Amino acid sequence: MTLYHDGLVKIVGSVGSLAVTGTGVYLISHEPNTQTLGLSLVGVGASFAWIVGRFQDTVRSNDARVVAHLAHHPDADLPSICKATGLSDEHVASSLQHLGADGLVNGDRATPPSTCRYHLV
């Protein structure tokens, strides 16, 4: 498995934020003085904000991959989008749901859903 720069940054950031969060929670529960409590709460808050931001980046990245595929392949179905983007069925379905709610993607609503064809609006 090859780790590219972005993947390495994600791993180091995730491990670092989990370490800061764990340390903060430990200090909050074992060091009752005000100064340690304040610093610990700031660290835990910053780590939480970083984790939420990374999650949002991942969701936006998945949505962008789906839009890019649909721009070149209108009327694509779920399996072909998954294969082309390398995303799981759940991630693609979630992205299609977000994009549909935003009015960017429309589907023909075939039954079963895996045969529904999607296109950009």
C-alpha positions as CSV (number, residue, x, y, z in Angstrom):
1,M,0.0,0.0,0.0
2,T,1.4,3.4,-1.0
3,L,0.8,6.3,1.3
4,Y,0.7,9.6,-0.6
5,H,1.2,13.0,1.0
6,D,-2.5,13.7,1.6
7,G,-3.0,10.2,3.1
8,L,0.0,10.6,5.4
9,V,-1.3,14.1,6.6
10,K,-4.7,12.5,7.3
11,I,-3.2,9.7,9.4
12,V,-0.8,11.9,11.3
13,G,-3.5,14.5,12.0
14,S,-6.0,11.8,13.1
15,V,-3.5,10.2,15.5
16,G,-2.4,13.6,16.8
17,S,-5.9,14.8,17.4
18,L,-6.8,11.5,19.1
19,A,-3.7,11.8,21.3
20,V,-4.6,15.4,22.2
21,T,-8.2,14.5,23.0
22,G,-7.1,11.5,25.1
23,T,-4.6,13.6,27.0
24,G,-7.2,16.4,27.5
25,V,-9.8,14.0,28.8
26,Y,-7.3,12.4,31.2
27,L,-6.2,15.8,32.5
28,I,-9.7,17.0,32.9
29,S,-10.6,13.9,35.0
30,H,-7.4,13.7,37.0
31,E,-6.1,17.3,37.4
32,P,-8.8,19.4,39.0
33,N,-6.9,22.8,38.9
34,T,-8.4,25.6,36.8
35,Q,-5.3,26.2,34.6
36,T,-5.0,22.6,33.5
37,L,-8.7,22.3,33.0
38,G,-8.8,25.3,30.7
39,L,-5.9,24.1,28.6
40,S,-7.3,20.7,28.4
41,L,-10.7,22.0,27.3
42,V,-9.0,24.1,24.6
43,G,-7.1,21.1,23.3
44,V,-10.1,18.8,23.2
45,G,-12.2,21.5,21.5
46,A,-9.5,22.1,18.9
47,S,-9.1,18.4,18.2
48,F,-12.8,18.0,17.9
49,A,-13.0,20.9,15.4
50,W,-10.2,19.3,13.4
51,I,-11.9,15.9,13.2
52,V,-15.2,17.5,12.2
53,G,-13.4,19.5,9.5
54,R,-11.7,16.4,8.1
55,F,-15.0,14.6,8.0
56,Q,-16.6,17.5,6.0
57,D,-13.6,17.5,3.6
58,T,-14.1,13.8,3.0
59,V,-17.8,14.3,2.3
60,R,-17.1,17.2,-0.1
61,S,-14.4,15.2,-1.8
62,N,-16.7,12.2,-2.4
63,D,-19.4,14.6,-3.8
64,A,-16.9,16.2,-6.1
65,R,-15.8,12.8,-7.4
66,V,-19.4,11.8,-8.2
67,V,-20.1,15.2,-9.9
68,A,-16.9,14.9,-12.0
69,H,-18.0,11.4,-13.1
70,L,-21.5,12.5,-14.0
71,A,-20.2,15.5,-15.9
72,H,-18.4,13.1,-18.3
73,H,-20.9,10.2,-18.1
74,P,-24.5,11.4,-17.9
75,D,-27.1,8.8,-17.2
76,A,-24.7,6.7,-15.2
77,D,-26.1,4.1,-12.7
78,L,-25.0,3.5,-9.2
79,P,-22.7,0.5,-9.9
80,S,-20.9,2.3,-12.7
81,I,-20.4,5.4,-10.5
82,C,-19.0,3.2,-7.7
83,K,-16.6,1.5,-10.1
84,A,-15.4,4.7,-11.7
85,T,-14.9,6.7,-8.5
86,G,-13.6,3.8,-6.3
87,L,-16.2,4.7,-3.6
88,S,-18.5,2.2,-1.9
89,D,-22.2,1.9,-2.6
90,E,-23.0,3.7,0.6
91,H,-20.7,6.6,-0.1
92,V,-22.0,7.1,-3.6
93,A,-25.6,6.8,-2.5
94,S,-25.0,9.3,0.3
95,S,-23.3,11.7,-2.2
96,L,-26.2,11.3,-4.7
97,Q,-28.7,12.1,-1.9
98,H,-26.7,15.3,-0.8
99,L,-26.4,16.4,-4.4
100,G,-30.0,15.7,-5.2
101,A,-31.2,17.7,-2.2
102,D,-29.0,20.5,-3.4
103,G,-30.7,20.3,-6.8
104,L,-27.5,19.4,-8.6
105,V,-28.3,15.8,-9.6
106,N,-31.5,14.1,-10.8
107,G,-32.3,10.4,-11.2
108,D,-35.0,8.6,-13.1
109,R,-36.2,6.7,-10.0
110,A,-36.1,3.2,-11.6
111,T,-36.8,0.1,-9.5
112,P,-34.6,-1.3,-8.1
113,P,-32.5,1.7,-7.1
114,S,-29.3,0.2,-8.4
115,T,-30.6,0.6,-12.0
116,C,-31.6,4.2,-11.5
117,R,-29.7,6.5,-13.9
118,Y,-28.4,9.8,-12.6
119,H,-27.4,13.0,-14.4
120,L,-26.5,16.6,-13.6
121,V,-29.3,19.1,-13.7
